[in-house]
């Protein structure tokens, strides 16, 4: 019987690096497993440094490392669709919507899309990207 190896964290990083080599700035196949990507959502956009990080529990976190979103939004702490403004951890999906057997490379276009809608939100004050509503903790 062949087991599904889709949940192998190193394989997940390899898939991302293989599918998006032009975006990869750095990566690690050792703990902590991560891949850093340079993403420019549109021609007019700035370039962001995002990180896809896998923890030992095969949990997937996506962070915006540069620019520092907390510093950029120090006047407005209510940035939509973020798990943690302090850490730059963005909300692309609810945890139950992605499984460790899924191909995590699917999140790369989602990161670009989130960044695009973030830029629109910065200009208009309205989040146009849809998504889920959830109660924000006040200690972020």
C-alpha positions as CSV (number, residue, x, y, z in Angstrom):
1,X,0.0,0.0,0.0
2,X,1.4,3.4,-1.0
3,X,0.7,6.1,1.6
4,X,-0.2,9.6,0.7
5,X,2.9,11.6,1.3
6,X,1.2,15.0,0.7
7,X,1.5,15.8,4.3
8,X,5.3,15.5,4.4
9,X,6.4,19.1,5.4
10,X,9.6,19.0,3.4
11,X,7.7,17.8,0.3
12,X,5.3,20.8,0.8
13,X,8.2,23.2,0.8
14,X,9.7,21.5,-2.2
15,X,6.4,21.9,-4.1
16,X,6.3,25.6,-3.4
17,X,9.9,26.1,-4.4
18,X,9.4,24.0,-7.6
19,X,6.2,25.7,-8.7
20,X,7.3,29.3,-7.9
21,X,11.1,29.4,-8.3
22,X,11.1,33.0,-9.6
23,X,9.4,34.2,-6.3
24,X,11.6,32.3,-3.9
25,X,14.1,34.4,-1.9
26,X,15.1,31.7,0.6
27,X,13.9,28.4,2.1
28,X,14.7,25.8,4.6
29,X,14.0,22.1,4.7
30,X,15.2,22.0,8.3
31,X,13.2,23.1,11.3
32,X,11.6,25.6,11.1
33,X,10.5,24.7,7.6
34,X,9.8,27.8,5.6
35,X,9.9,29.5,2.2
36,X,10.3,33.2,1.8
37,X,8.7,34.7,-1.3
38,X,9.0,38.1,-3.0
39,X,5.5,38.9,-4.3
40,X,4.3,41.9,-6.3
41,X,0.5,41.7,-6.7
42,X,0.3,44.2,-9.6
43,X,2.8,46.1,-11.8
44,X,2.0,49.2,-9.7
45,X,2.4,47.4,-6.4
46,X,5.5,47.4,-4.2
47,X,7.2,44.1,-3.6
48,X,6.4,42.3,-0.4
49,X,8.4,39.6,1.5
50,X,6.0,36.9,2.6
51,X,6.8,33.7,4.4
52,X,5.0,30.3,4.3
53,X,6.0,28.5,7.5
54,X,5.3,25.0,8.6
55,X,5.4,24.1,12.2
56,X,6.2,20.6,13.6
57,X,2.5,20.0,13.8
58,X,2.3,20.5,10.1
59,X,0.4,23.8,10.7
60,X,0.7,26.3,7.9
61,X,1.2,30.0,8.8
62,X,1.5,32.8,6.2
63,X,3.2,36.0,7.3
64,X,4.0,39.2,5.7
65,X,7.6,40.0,6.8
66,X,8.2,43.2,4.8
67,X,6.9,45.8,5.1
68,X,6.1,45.5,8.7
69,X,2.3,45.7,8.7
70,X,2.0,46.6,12.4
71,X,4.3,49.6,12.0
72,X,2.5,50.6,8.8
73,X,-0.9,50.4,10.5
74,X,0.0,51.8,13.9
75,X,-2.9,54.3,13.7
76,X,-5.4,51.6,12.6
77,X,-5.0,48.2,14.4
78,X,-8.1,46.8,12.7
79,X,-6.5,45.5,9.5
80,X,-9.0,43.0,8.0
81,X,-8.3,39.3,7.5
82,X,-5.3,39.0,9.8
83,X,-4.7,36.5,12.6
84,X,-2.0,38.7,14.1
85,X,-1.1,42.2,13.1
86,X,1.9,42.1,15.4
87,X,3.4,39.0,13.7
88,X,2.1,39.9,10.2
89,X,0.2,36.6,10.1
90,X,-2.5,37.0,7.4
91,X,-5.8,35.1,7.1
92,X,-6.1,33.4,3.8
93,X,-8.5,30.6,4.9
94,X,-9.9,29.1,8.1
95,X,-7.8,26.2,9.5
96,X,-10.5,23.6,8.7
97,X,-10.4,24.7,5.0
98,X,-6.9,23.3,4.3
99,X,-5.6,19.9,5.3
100,X,-2.1,18.7,5.7
101,X,-2.7,16.3,2.7
102,X,-3.5,19.3,0.5
103,X,-0.8,20.8,-1.8
104,X,0.2,23.9,0.1
105,X,1.5,25.6,-3.0
106,X,-2.1,26.7,-3.7
107,X,-1.7,29.4,-1.1
108,X,0.9,31.3,-3.1
109,X,-1.7,32.9,-5.4
110,X,-3.9,33.5,-2.4
111,X,-1.1,35.5,-0.8
112,X,-0.8,37.7,-3.9
113,X,-4.6,38.2,-3.9
114,X,-4.6,39.1,-0.2
115,X,-1.9,41.6,-0.8
116,X,-3.8,43.1,-3.7
117,X,-6.9,43.5,-1.5
118,X,-4.8,44.9,1.3
119,X,-3.5,47.7,-1.0
120,X,-7.1,48.4,-2.1
121,X,-8.1,48.6,1.5
122,X,-5.3,51.0,2.3
123,X,-6.6,53.4,-0.3
124,X,-10.4,53.0,0.1
125,X,-10.8,51.8,3.7
126,X,-13.0,49.0,2.4
127,X,-12.0,45.3,2.2
128,X,-13.2,44.1,-1.2
129,X,-11.7,40.6,-1.0
130,X,-14.6,38.8,0.7
131,X,-13.8,36.1,3.1
132,X,-15.0,35.1,6.5
133,X,-15.9,37.3,9.4
134,X,-14.6,36.4,12.8
135,X,-14.4,38.1,16.2
136,X,-11.1,39.9,16.6
137,X,-9.2,39.5,19.9
138,X,-8.5,42.9,21.4
139,X,-5.0,42.1,22.5
140,X,-3.4,42.1,19.1
